[in-house]
Structure formats: C-alpha cells, structure tokens
C-alpha cells in the first residue's frame, strides 16, 4: 500500500524498523508534509484513522452546517455498525458536499472501503483496493489546508500529526 501513496523519495527513505509516527516525523522534519500524512494513511488501521480524522475535522471546523453534520453522523454510524444502505447514503451525502471537502472525501473513502460501487440490482463492481486509503489521504491533506488557514499546509499537517501522536499516547 505504501508504494501507492508515498512518493518514490519517501519510499527510498522509509525505515521499516521505525514506527509509522517516527517515519512520519522524519518526513515532516524534511518538509515532506504530504508524505508524512501518506505514512499514516498507508499504515495505520483505516477505520481508526478515519474515525479520528472525522473527529478532527469536526473539531477544527469553523462552520457546523447541517449537511456536514448529517454526513459526519452517517459516517460515525457506519463505522460503529456496517450497513450497506448507510454506505450508499454516505456516498450520496458526500457527493452533495463535494469530494473536495474533508467530510466529503472521508465519505468517498468509506464508500470505497467496503462493498460494490453498484446498487444490489446490478453486477458488483469493486474499486481498486488502494483507492479508499488514497481518498483518506486526500481528506487529511484537505484538513491540513483548512487547519493551516493562511499559513502553508505544512503547519496544518504538523498540527494533525502532533494530535495523532497525542491521541496514540505520544508514541
């Protein structure tokens, strides 16, 4: 999965003996914020990272609009109890929000994570296995940009990585 998300430069310096956080911190110190976030997206448990990213999105949002809240709630419910009808609802809500928003990107990531992309009455069509994590990475990048506001996205990514490390007990 790492080869689909990390740049060739980051792959060349990736140390399998180090934790995800250590590799991510090294990349962050080198100014490679996108690869640092890609480490998380490629290696951490996907549902756990998605739930955390959703919570961070809600924590950092300046506006709590109803469509965002509704989509976020559906994502949380799906993570608690997988349901295919809810997965399709999440997709529809995320599409309305736009996949270029953190919650919309998380919704598309969830949709691609499990199950067919076609309704039950059609032959099943499954996404490529890496696409869900790639869209989760997009959500993390979008969130970094929102957190950074007027600063470079690196600042937002630093905040996210620090918050992830703190949530994991500072490993």
WOVEN-V799319 format. One record per pair of residues at least 4 apart in sequence whose ideal C-beta (glycine too) atoms are under 8 Angstrom apart, sorted by sequence separation. I is the first residue (numbers start at 1). GAP is how many residues later the second one is. If there is no record, write none. Layout:
i: {I	I}
gap: {GAP	GAP}
//
This chain:
i: {1	2	6	7	8	9	10	18	19	20	21	22	23	24	25	26	28	32	33	34	35	36	37	38	39	40	44	45	46	47	48	49	50	51	52	53	54	55	56	57	64	65	66	67	68	69	70	71	72	73	74	75	76	77	78	82	83	84	85	86	87	88	89	90	91	92	93	95	97	100	101	102	103	104	105	106	107	108	109	110	118	127	130	131	132	133	134	135	136	137	138	139	140	141	142	143	144	148	151	153	154	155	156	157	158	159	160	161	162	163	164	166	6	18	27	28	44	63	64	78	82	94	99	100	112	118	127	148	151	165	27	58	77	97	98	99	111	118	148	165	15	61	97	118	148	149	3	6	15	18	27	28	41	78	99	116	117	145	147	148	2	14	27	40	77	78	94	95	99	116	117	144	147	148	94	97	116	117	144	146	15	25	94	115	145	148	2	24	27	74	78	94	95	141	144	147	13	24	94	95	143	144	147	13	58	93	94	24	57	74	75	112	144	23	24	74	91	94	141	144	10	90	91	94	140	143	54	20	71	74	112	113	20	90	91	112	140	54	90	10	54	71	110	9	20	70	71	87	88	109	112	20	87	109	7	10	14	50	51	71	9	67	71	109	7	87	108	109	7	10	51	75	87	6	10	50	67	68	106	109	67	105	106	109	7	72	75	79	84	88	105	6	47	71	75	78	82	5	6	68	71	74	105	106	105	68	75	2	5	6	71	84	99	103	2	5	102	105	4	99	2	102	1	2	101	102	1	100	102	57	57	53	54	57	54	53	50	50	50	50	47	46	57	53	60	61	46	50	53	57	60	46	49	53	56	60	57	46	53	42	41	41	41	42	41	38	41	37	40	37	37	56	34	37	56	33	52	52	33	37	33	36	40	31	34	37	33	37	40	5	33	36	4	28	5	1	4	5	28	4	28	1	5	28	25	24	21	25	21	21	21	21	19}
gap: {4	4	4	4	4	4	4	4	4	4	4	4	4	4	4	4	4	4	4	4	4	4	4	4	4	4	4	4	4	4	4	4	4	4	4	4	4	4	4	4	4	4	4	4	4	4	4	4	4	4	4	4	4	4	4	4	4	4	4	4	4	4	4	4	4	4	4	4	4	4	4	4	4	4	4	4	4	4	4	4	4	4	4	4	4	4	4	4	4	4	4	4	4	4	4	4	4	4	4	4	4	4	4	4	4	4	4	4	4	4	4	4	5	5	5	5	5	5	5	5	5	5	5	5	5	5	5	5	5	5	6	6	6	6	6	6	6	6	6	6	7	7	7	7	7	7	8	8	8	8	8	8	8	8	8	8	8	8	8	8	9	9	9	9	9	9	9	9	9	9	9	9	9	9	10	10	10	10	10	10	11	11	11	11	11	11	12	12	12	12	12	12	12	12	12	12	13	13	13	13	13	13	13	14	14	14	14	15	15	15	15	15	15	16	16	16	16	16	16	16	17	17	17	17	17	17	18	19	19	19	19	19	20	20	20	20	20	21	21	22	22	22	22	23	23	23	23	23	23	23	23	24	24	24	25	25	25	25	25	25	26	26	26	26	27	27	27	27	28	28	28	28	28	29	29	29	29	29	29	29	30	30	30	30	31	31	31	31	31	31	31	32	32	32	32	32	32	33	33	33	33	33	33	33	34	35	35	36	36	36	36	36	36	36	37	37	37	37	38	39	40	40	41	41	41	41	42	42	44	45	46	49	49	49	52	53	56	59	60	63	66	67	82	83	83	85	86	86	86	86	86	87	87	87	87	87	89	90	90	91	92	93	95	95	96	99	99	100	100	103	104	104	107	107	107	111	112	115	120	120	121	121	121	123	123	123	124	124	124	125	125	125	126	126	128	129	129	129	129	130	130	132	132	133	136	137	140	140	143	144	147	150	152}
//
